[in-house]
Amino acid sequence: MVSYLLILILIHGCSLVNVLQVLAITTTAYLLFVAFWILKMEDYLETQEEDGGKIRNDRTKT
Amino acid sequence: MMLQIDSTVVTWGWGFLVAYIAMILGLGYLGYKRTETQDDYATARGGFGFLVLALAYAATVASGSTFMGIPGLAYGMGFKAGYYAMIYPIGIYIGVLFVARITKKVGDRFGSQSIPDFLGDRYQSPLLRVLAALIGLFLLFYIMAQVTAAGWMFETILGLEYGTGIWIAGALLLVYLTAGGSHADILTDAVQGAIMIGVTILIVVMFATGWGIDGGISAVNGALPSDMGWNSHTDPENPTFANWWVIFLLFIAHIGFTAQPHLGNKFFAIKGSQYMKKFMTAAAIVGIALPLMFLGGVLGRAQGIQIDNPDAIIPMLFVENLPAVLAAFLGVAILSAIISTADGLIIAISQIFANDLYRKTYVPWSGGDPTSDRVNQRALWISRISTVVVTIAAVAAVRTPPQYLSILLWVGIGGIISAYSGPYLVGTFREETSKTAAIIAFVVAFGVYFVIHLGPQFGLYEGWYPYNQNPFASTGIGLIISCMVTYIVSQFTEPLPTSHLDEVFRPERQASTDKNSDD
């Protein structure tokens, strides 16, 4: 349903969908983003912070 | 404006108000028992689980605006008001995802008690702390707006004069906040958040079933004038919905909303960083649900309810459609939504005086130790006294609702978002962000916001930015400038010392380094 609406928007702009449908799409996209962030990005950022410090310390040594 | 309210609603309203007061007094007392130190008062550090905090956070975000202003907008503009109602929480909770973990981690590590304090600690900059604290004082206008909304609610549901209602609201806030500080704030907000979810579900059900109109949602749409219907997406005449670009800027502006001191300080209260993911998930879901209240404004318009003040459409919808007892209960629930935002704001301002300006600025400047017991006890007293002073000042200032309240409100909100966003957001993701870049971005972005929005709004000169009347579109530009300046200036200036960055981002490693050097 959501992907169908998304295709409609991509092809025809917003003229073929109503406000509630646009909001349904944006809310779904938002919830997917939240899920992605919680499941993937949080751990990735923590690892990055650790690595960032390690790389800087290595640079300082050389 | 004095509305004609059924006397049964008023009677039930008083009953529920008394029950509500008893509840918040009880929770205030509970908060008082848990408040022993200045840190307890300021942050309730580590005091709450993820669900309580998520409800409290969502309740604080969903101010009187979500339950009065936005449904009022929908009553006046129809479905397109949903672009504000549903896009702003998306911005805010994406902002929460970006900053919550680091704010909690660094705040606990340094004992930061507010967002200005956090920025000062993150960048080792007393100047940035003071600048952020001074701009944060503009939140007083935000409190004034909430107190005004509370006054209108007292008038609408209880038939009280506006002037009496604002003093009752102020007294309510004073009683539990002075004693219980952040603990009382979060406890009461969590309960209020749970009630607000119930109200929202009711509104969604009423809308989905086309309450009072035969034919369901389609009939609701059909009953609206065509320019308010769901096929009308934008309105060139309205600065907020003029086109898709300004709607996008509305989203961008709200990413920085979480930097507001009364929201950012909530992150310190979660029990531990390990609960942060659960908190973020729960807050993101509750937060996107509450603004569905806009559907009540649409339904009210479709039902043809006639009202002078559109902001009162939700209480009037209840009064017109539901039994008196339910209408009265829901009216008091909306009042609780307003109170739940005002209390967080008051605590945030009290911390500007007690922590940011006194404990972390004046005490070190005068050669004292900001961590000493004497200083902490004195800061606790300053917190309580400034809570009283700020509340009374806010109520006194809106005895006659100020003409420029909405403009003044956005001096605080837009100014804080513009100024804080670069140092706060960019500094979260880029360790290399320099102190100089943070300070320059802070000043430049506030200046840009002033030039494009505040100057024209105060009538100082003609606005040249095409959307200068729209605070969201102006704040969005302020946020973008703030982030860009922070990033670019950091490329050419000295980063903070590695030892400090380790302490901020890798406290475990810093601790082991300290241990080795001691050995």
Interface residues (C-beta under 8 A of the other chain):
Chain A: C14 N18 V19 L20 V22 L23 T26 T27 Y30 L31 F33 V34 W37 I38 M41 E42 L45 E46 E49 E50 G52 G53 R56 N57 T60
Chain B: F79 K80 G82 Y83 M86 I87 I90 Y93 I94 L97 R101 N221 W230 N231 S232 H233 M276 K277 M280 T281 A284 I285 I288 F429 E431 T498 L501 D502 F505 R506 R509
